[in-house]
Amino acid sequence: MNSLKIESTAITPEINFDIDNNTLTFLKVSKPENAIDFYRPLFDFIDKFEKNLVKPKQVDHITIEFKFDYFNTSSAKVIHQLLTKFKKISQTGIKIDVNWYYPDDDEDMLEDGQMISEAQGMPFNYLTL
């Protein structure tokens, strides 16, 4: 199984799921017109990752890194769906670390991460860019 890389555009983020390091990273801006369609290949990839590596117990941890400059409401909904999926994976004994990066001067981005963390019941690590 190979890693997943989706290049960024002016309205969509760069997404890297490095299976060698079990790290999923989101970079830049996420404001696609249809977030569900844009993120569908990632959800499909996670399903394959879970089937091929998680269920056979070849993975013991996953790190998710959010390094958004901006994301819109429809992207926030997808982030919740994504984290719900990883929360279910964590119930199999896989450790999930979530790192939420924000610019030092962007309180809104920090608060967005805190609200998502609280809504999901998942602890986040908050790191400045």
Helices and strands as residue ranges (DSSP letters): E 4-6, E 14-18, E 23-30, H 35-49, I 50-54, E 61-71, H 73-90, E 95-102, H 107-120, E 124-128
